[in-house]
Amino acid sequence: MAAVEFDVAIVGGGPSGLMAAIAASEQGARVLLIEKGGKLGRKLGISGGGRCNVTNAKPLPELMQNIPGNGRFLHSALARFANSEIMAYFEGLGIRLKEEDRGRVFPVSDKAQTVVQALVDDIHRRGVTVWRETPVRSLLADAGRATGLELGDGQRIAARAVVIAAGGCSVPQTGSTGDAYPWAQSVGHAIVPPYPTEVPLTSDEPFIAGRALQGLALRGVSVTVLNGSGRRLTVEHGDLLFTHFGLSGPVALRCSHYVSTERRKHPDAQLTALVDCLPDIAADDFIRTLEDSRKRDPRKQLATVLAAWLPERLATLALAQTGVDGTAQMANASTAALVGVARWSKSFPVRLTGTLPLAQATVTGGGVSVKEIDPRTMGSKLCAGLYFCGEVMDVHAHTGGYNITVAFSTGHLAGESAAAYAREPRERDVATSP
Ligand SMILES: Cc1cc2nc3c(=O)[nH]c(=O)nc-3n(C[C@H](O)[C@H](O)[C@H](O)COP(=O)(O)OP(=O)(O)OC[C@H]3O[C@@H](n4cnc5c(N)ncnc54)[C@H](O)[C@@H]3O)c2cc1C
């Protein structure tokens, strides 16, 4: 073992690793932060459309509802360091924050770099040793205890505690390439196979392939995802975008966790998204409204009436899919035709084939199983002195600042716990938490 020794060695300079370094150094630990890329916080720098969606201001119970991937595992971490603490931390550094729609919090500067630089300055101020362009090759452990890390060039670093904050494996050009899964496996951890989440949905519908709706955006719609047997998997609300491969936009991303999860269980499942294009009016009220306009404007074409409710391209598709002649005058439109068009608008079916691949996903589902991580410390239940935080774990949230909140919150707890462990007598044996 080389002479270099630290209390806490952290792998990964994303939001979870940076916050772990801050929390560990706050406890007086000698901290080493190792990042294989040339820059710290690369993914953080492109989050929230390059403005860094630093957290979400919603009350904790609502925040938890936006963490579909093992949210309950995060109770202790969020109780200790949640959105309000994250905001207080940045404001304490002089970074002014603002809250936008759906609770999303951004720096007033609208620049992710403001946030990344504040974190980098803070770790330097705290005396954290930072090694960039330094890939870690493996985790060193002995007799059920983490002892350090081996670097890509073969150098061995001794540390009393190790924090793995190496991220998932989506958008790998940011450095998150799934390197840490084999390290966790080397000490007995199970890995839930990674899968794409917060990712656009794919469809083989002819109108998608034919690009009939490509580029069309629908504001504030509801999307219900049904499994192969027609059971409802989720209902999500938000903006939807039609693309040349399927569905994108915030509401499609929110549905993707359920689509990915179902497809993993049943790879050939025929899933369907039902798009409620008019969520503000009940189906029966819409039918009555169309019947009223038949009385009021008997000479108007059905297509013209429908175009007051739906974008033209969508109205055209509605008429085509329901087999209704849009050129017919309202006076000649049957009640069955009006009911058909109204029901379609409230429940427009889009067959789903899956999602775009993991490399294009905003977030990685799966990772180090949380069953073998103590939620009170983020410590491994299998290897003493080993801690995990952020997206490397089988934890994921919706976009909107929730993943970054998870990264900061678990990073803070892991850093604090690792520093506390490092202070304990060295003779301490394997800690198998209950
Ligand atoms: C385009 C985009 C937009 C996003 N927008 C949002 C958003 O609006 N809201 C939201 O909540 N979330 C968003 N996210 C997700 C969020 O950015 C991530 O969940 C978060 O960055 C995860 O933090 P992390 O610290 O766990 O991992 P990462 O940020 O992935 O950091 C891991 C770090 O570990 C380093 N590393 C990996 N392997 C090694 C190794 N072998 N040796 C040394 N270093 C290593 C990597 O280089 C990387 O820097 C977005 C993601 C993307 C890609």
Ligand as a Chemical Component Dictionary entry (heavy atoms), coordinates in Angstrom:
data_LIG
# 
_chem_comp.id                   LIG 
_chem_comp.type                 NON-POLYMER 
_chem_comp.pdbx_formal_charge   0 
_chem_comp.three_letter_code    LIG 
# 
loop_
_chem_comp_atom.comp_id 
_chem_comp_atom.atom_id 
_chem_comp_atom.alt_atom_id 
_chem_comp_atom.type_symbol 
_chem_comp_atom.charge 
_chem_comp_atom.model_Cartn_x 
_chem_comp_atom.model_Cartn_y 
_chem_comp_atom.model_Cartn_z 
_chem_comp_atom.pdbx_ordinal 
LIG C1  C1  C 0 -29.313 15.937 -19.761 1  
LIG C2  C2  C 0 -29.655 15.695 -18.325 2  
LIG C3  C3  C 0 -30.550 16.529 -17.677 3  
LIG C4  C4  C 0 -30.890 16.284 -16.349 4  
LIG N1  N1  N 0 -31.783 17.118 -15.752 5  
LIG C5  C5  C 0 -32.181 16.845 -14.493 6  
LIG C6  C6  C 0 -33.131 17.681 -13.855 7  
LIG O1  O1  O 0 -33.598 18.664 -14.416 8  
LIG N2  N2  N 0 -33.516 17.344 -12.595 9  
LIG C7  C7  C 0 -32.996 16.261 -11.931 10 
LIG O2  O2  O 0 -33.360 16.010 -10.794 11 
LIG N3  N3  N 0 -32.071 15.482 -12.498 12 
LIG C8  C8  C 0 -31.662 15.739 -13.750 13 
LIG N4  N4  N 0 -30.728 14.941 -14.339 14 
LIG C9  C9  C 0 -30.176 13.794 -13.547 15 
LIG C10 C10 C 0 -29.076 14.270 -12.588 16 
LIG O3  O3  O 0 -28.167 15.094 -13.264 17 
LIG C11 C11 C 0 -28.347 13.029 -12.023 18 
LIG O4  O4  O 0 -29.299 12.229 -11.348 19 
LIG C12 C12 C 0 -27.234 13.416 -11.051 20 
LIG O5  O5  O 0 -26.210 14.113 -11.729 21 
LIG C13 C13 C 0 -26.635 12.165 -10.411 22 
LIG O6  O6  O 0 -25.587 12.576 -9.572  23 
LIG P1  P1  P 0 -24.449 11.563 -9.125  24 
LIG O7  O7  O 0 -23.478 12.360 -8.338  25 
LIG O8  O8  O 0 -25.047 10.373 -8.498  26 
LIG O9  O9  O 0 -23.783 11.047 -10.485 27 
LIG P2  P2  P 0 -23.113 11.826 -11.703 28 
LIG O10 O10 O 0 -23.578 13.219 -11.781 29 
LIG O11 O11 O 0 -23.327 10.944 -12.871 30 
LIG O12 O12 O 0 -21.576 11.866 -11.313 31 
LIG C14 C14 C 0 -20.794 10.681 -11.261 32 
LIG C15 C15 C 0 -19.340 11.068 -11.467 33 
LIG O13 O13 O 0 -18.517 9.928  -11.214 34 
LIG C16 C16 C 0 -17.437 9.944  -12.121 35 
LIG N5  N5  N 0 -16.913 8.594  -12.288 36 
LIG C17 C17 C 0 -17.559 7.519  -12.809 37 
LIG N6  N6  N 0 -16.738 6.449  -12.834 38 
LIG C18 C18 C 0 -15.559 6.860  -12.317 39 
LIG C19 C19 C 0 -14.311 6.203  -12.106 40 
LIG N7  N7  N 0 -14.103 4.917  -12.478 41 
LIG N8  N8  N 0 -13.310 6.890  -11.547 42 
LIG C20 C20 C 0 -13.476 8.194  -11.192 43 
LIG N9  N9  N 0 -14.634 8.875  -11.401 44 
LIG C21 C21 C 0 -15.660 8.208  -11.943 45 
LIG C22 C22 C 0 -18.065 10.462 -13.410 46 
LIG O14 O14 O 0 -17.092 10.973 -14.302 47 
LIG C23 C23 C 0 -19.030 11.525 -12.886 48 
LIG O15 O15 O 0 -18.444 12.791 -12.870 49 
LIG C24 C24 C 0 -30.339 15.179 -15.639 50 
LIG C25 C25 C 0 -29.425 14.332 -16.306 51 
LIG C26 C26 C 0 -29.095 14.573 -17.630 52 
LIG C27 C27 C 0 -28.139 13.634 -18.314 53 
# 
loop_
_chem_comp_bond.comp_id 
_chem_comp_bond.atom_id_1 
_chem_comp_bond.atom_id_2 
_chem_comp_bond.value_order 
_chem_comp_bond.pdbx_ordinal 
LIG C1  C2  SING 1  
LIG C2  C3  SING 2  
LIG C2  C26 DOUB 3  
LIG C3  C4  DOUB 4  
LIG C4  N1  SING 5  
LIG C4  C24 SING 6  
LIG N1  C5  DOUB 7  
LIG C5  C6  SING 8  
LIG C5  C8  SING 9  
LIG C6  O1  DOUB 10 
LIG C6  N2  SING 11 
LIG N2  C7  SING 12 
LIG C7  O2  DOUB 13 
LIG C7  N3  SING 14 
LIG N3  C8  DOUB 15 
LIG C8  N4  SING 16 
LIG N4  C9  SING 17 
LIG N4  C24 SING 18 
LIG C9  C10 SING 19 
LIG C10 O3  SING 20 
LIG C10 C11 SING 21 
LIG C11 O4  SING 22 
LIG C11 C12 SING 23 
LIG C12 O5  SING 24 
LIG C12 C13 SING 25 
LIG C13 O6  SING 26 
LIG O6  P1  SING 27 
LIG P1  O7  DOUB 28 
LIG P1  O8  SING 29 
LIG P1  O9  SING 30 
LIG O9  P2  SING 31 
LIG P2  O10 DOUB 32 
LIG P2  O11 SING 33 
LIG P2  O12 SING 34 
LIG O12 C14 SING 35 
LIG C14 C15 SING 36 
LIG C15 O13 SING 37 
LIG C15 C23 SING 38 
LIG O13 C16 SING 39 
LIG C16 N5  SING 40 
LIG C16 C22 SING 41 
LIG N5  C17 SING 42 
LIG N5  C21 SING 43 
LIG C17 N6  DOUB 44 
LIG N6  C18 SING 45 
LIG C18 C19 SING 46 
LIG C18 C21 DOUB 47 
LIG C19 N7  SING 48 
LIG C19 N8  DOUB 49 
LIG N8  C20 SING 50 
LIG C20 N9  DOUB 51 
LIG N9  C21 SING 52 
LIG C22 O14 SING 53 
LIG C22 C23 SING 54 
LIG C23 O15 SING 55 
LIG C24 C25 DOUB 56 
LIG C25 C26 SING 57 
LIG C26 C27 SING 58 
# 
